[in-house]
Amino acid sequence: PRRRGRRLLPSFSNPFSPVFSLLQALHQLYYDPNIENKNLAQKWLMQAQVSPQAWHFSWLLLDPEKVPEIQYFGASALHLKISRYWGDIPTEQYGSLKSQLFAQITRFSSGSKIVLTRLCVALASLALNMMPEAWPGAVSDMVRMFQTESSDADGRARCVALLELLTVIPEEFQTSRLPQYRKGQVRNALGQESSAVFPLLEQLLTQEDSPTFIRQKVLKCFSSWVQLEIALTECESLMHAAFSSLQDADLFDTAVEAIVNTISQPDAQRYVNTLLKLIPRVLGLQEQLRQAVQSGDMETSHGICRIIVALGENHSRALLEQMEHWESFLALVNMIMYCTGIPGHYPVHETTSSLTLTFWYSLQDDIMSFEAEKQAMYLHVYRPVYFQLVDVLLHKAQFPTDEEYGTWSSDEKEQFRIYRVDVSDTLMYVYEMLGAELLSNLYDKLGRLLTNTEQTASWQHTEALLYGFQSIAETIDVNYSDVIPGLIALIPRININNVQLADTVMFTIGALAEWLADHPVMINNVLPLVLHALGNPDLSISSVSTLKKICRECKYDLPPYAANIVAVSQQVTLKDVHCTSQCMWLMQALGFLLSALQVEEILRNLHSLISPYIQQLEKLADETRNPPPKKKHTHIPSLLNQPVYPTAGEARRRDTHPQKEQKKLHHFIKCSINPVVMVLQQVFQLIQKVLSKWLNDAQVVEAVCAIFEKSVKTLLDDFAPMVPQLSEMLGQMYSTIPQASALDLTRQDGSVHILQHMVFPLPPLPSFFPLVNYFSITLTIFLGPREHPDIVDSFMQLLAQALKRKSDLFLSDTLDVKAVFHCGIISLKFPEAPTVKASCNFFTELLPRCAEIPSVGQVVHENGKLLLQAVMEGIGGQTSRSLMDHLADILFSLNKHCFSYLSVWIKEVMQQQGFPSSRVTAEQKETFSQQILRERVNKRRVKEAVKEFTLLCRGLHGTEYAADY
């Protein structure tokens, strides 16, 4: 073949022959115990495979005297060269290459299986590249050639080789890199060639003397070909033969795969008559399914269920439309119902029932999409089926006995949990068809269960019925259901003697929180249960999340219960009943609760709530530095933050929207100082004292910053009394050890946001906004090694935020704008993408201020060429291609706001030899420069020009890699 591949590896020029070097590398790969040597050999061999010499040494490595590992490498190299470097092969060599591959496949048909497969894949790739013009009837030729008598291999070996070749052709097509237009041509050609394949497969599958392993290969080959979307009518005979193969245990798995792949073709629904013929074959599997279930043969029951569901789920609408065949389809649905209700607990006793759940949604969706008359008919038929389905699902969702559940592994318990979630989703969909009648049905069953005095109800049955209610109430508006009051009244009558049952009771109450908000008289029926459950660590997640929902939805009706809720919550948190995350949720719940109280009550309850933590903070502040109780130092500030934020947020909303709920909220409007600010002022000194000992601990600093971040963002003007203290603390934190969290607190609607919204005179600016101090400290990071990209990232974001919201900060005489500009250029060259992106955002905010801020305009005019140089270095290959749009934004902004300067700078920069890349010519650089300079309005065209130019700079223009990026 012509030499148009990659340059030969330097190591091939050594005194040894290429094959000798390859054998050494392969021996090193397979037998050298040193992992580093193995990795080097693998890298070398991968390069050898794509070198031009691979066309020659591949055949030599297929020598019969070589071991299979070496032969396999030769076959793999051939496939790689044919599939990836097809353009290297002269047209006149197609025939000889094809003949050589046929000869090798014939020879290896009785040899190593792995080598045979790779050679078949290579020939398949050759055929796909030659079809249909250069090799019309390729598959027919293969069948004919392997059926011809040959003394080189016996008939059975030739048959195996042909089946292997036919199997890999569709598989290779699916993964081939053919252009899209060629894929369509080749797919059509292969579809026509199926007429040469399917009769052969049917003959081999049905003749009595075919050995089992041949039939397995036939079914696998059939399964491969049907994925080419062959017309279902052409597959009909083979399908029926595959159904017959289900009775053979050795063929069962491959037959199932072939049938499922055939039925699941997207185009199969067009062939309704063929689908109707399949229903009797599927129904004929009922006895085999029943026996498999009774004997505990999960593999067989699973496989048959896959077939049933594939037919029902993929073609429910097409089969429903055949109304004259409604009874046969109903029989198929009942068979799926049998699979849904297979006895035993998932996944310990069976793994089949989960396969059917999606079918029930598809069937319901299809029924509800029919026109009114047909829909009414099918609802009459299938509503009873769906009521039966609810019973089946709730039975399958029941927990096993405590003894049995204790024997399950953690993985089995997790799979069962996920299965119950899937059941819950299915019940939610079923509600759309059955409506309020479903809730009434569940309520009647639960009522009979709890009021039956003759026999004690199992907790599993009660739990499952409640789980059904919870599944529906979590996502469906049940506010208008007439059974919910009865359910709320029944819940206290449940004998909660099991953790799983208690969990479901809690989650059910939580799902009805919105309903309770509309019916506050019922709150007292369930709130004592929730407060009692708070003390049980086994119910931590369910009880805390339920209380949080109640406090959020019903907060204006909870003041009579507030003292009790706060007392119980405080008791369980101080006793460490709950882990950290649940403690956070609990404190958030209390924040919602307190936000609905009078100011005096808020202060009293907040004081009661946080006093123990203040005492702990005082103790921690007086502790010696070692050993470090870091968990408490981060946990306590985080806990304090949770009730503060919802209370602060509600206070702010009340002050902003006094017309809402005026009777309940007037006291907040009259309050001159927000109560949350008063609380923060009480703990500020303590927090400072603790922080002074832990300034070098990022987790502690982050926890402290989190306390103020949400409050600053939410309270805005109300937070003004604390701004001086907070600014001073931030300055101390950052000057001691620079950390990104301090910058983030200032940036994220922090000091900048306060200054923008402040409505009364302020003290001198520097005392409120530590930007100048931040800069002088951060400068040392820019000048040193690039070890803190997170701080640089946050700092550049802070500068961009300041420019956007309070640009006159850059008018300060103490701010060195030139140094800030150079820091931005430095951060453009950081390897971390977020840091470069932040720097780009800074410049796109800075450049438009050239006219309005003299110092900015002067710096840009004097140093803009350096910025352009840095941007072009990034486009030239120093920066990730994913950031090109951001660099393009800088170019667009320079062109828009500094055009006269840019036209000079870009000419000077581009005149540098080999800049920004040695791969681009002077003409290409000139073309790019003109593209940038003439686009002062259309940013999209600038981005397109940058993307194209960066590909040229990187040597990727026109490559497949660039197209796939």
Secondary structure by P-SEA (a helix, b strand, c coil): cccccccccccccccccaaaaaaaaaaaacccccaaaaaaaaaaaaaaaacccccccccccccccccaaaaaaaaaaaaaaaacccccccccaaaaaaaaaaaaaaaaccccaaaaaaaaaaaaaaaaaaccccccaaaaaaaaaaacccccccaaaaaaaaaaaaaaaaaaaaaccccaaaaaaaaaaaaaaccccaaaaaaaaccccccaaaaaaaaaaaaaaaccccccccaaaaaaaaaaacccccaaaaaaaaaaaaaaccccccaaaaaaaaaaaaaaaaaaaaaaaaacaaaaaaaaaaaaaaaaaacaaaaaacccaaaaaaaaaaaaaaaaacccccccccccccccaaaaaaaaaaaaaccaaaaaaaaaacaaaaaaaaaaaaaaaccccaaaaaaccaaaaaaaaaaaaaaaaaaaaaaaaccaaaaaaaaaaaaaaaacccbbbbaaaaaaaaaaaaaaaaccccccccaaaaaaaaccccccccaaaaaaaaaaaaaaaaaaaaccccccccaaaaaaacccccaaaaaaaaaaaaaaacccccccaaaaaaaaaaaaaaaccccaaaaaaaaaaaaaaaaaccaaaaaaaaaaaaaaaaaaaaaaaaccccccaaaaaaaaaaaaaaaaaaaaaaaaaaaaccccccccccccccccccaaaaaaaaaaaaaaaaaaaccccaaaaaaaaaacaaaaaccccccccaaaaaaaaaaaaaaacccaaaaaaaccccaaaaaaaccccccccccccaaaaaaaaaaaaaacccccaaaaaaaaaaaaaaaacccccccccccaaaaaaaaaaaaaacccaaaaaaaaaaaaaccccccccaaaaaaaaacaaaaaaaaaaaaaccccccaaaaaaaaaaaaaaccaaaaaaaaaaaaaccccccccccaaaaaaaaaaaaaccccaaaaaaaaaaaaaaaaccccccccccc
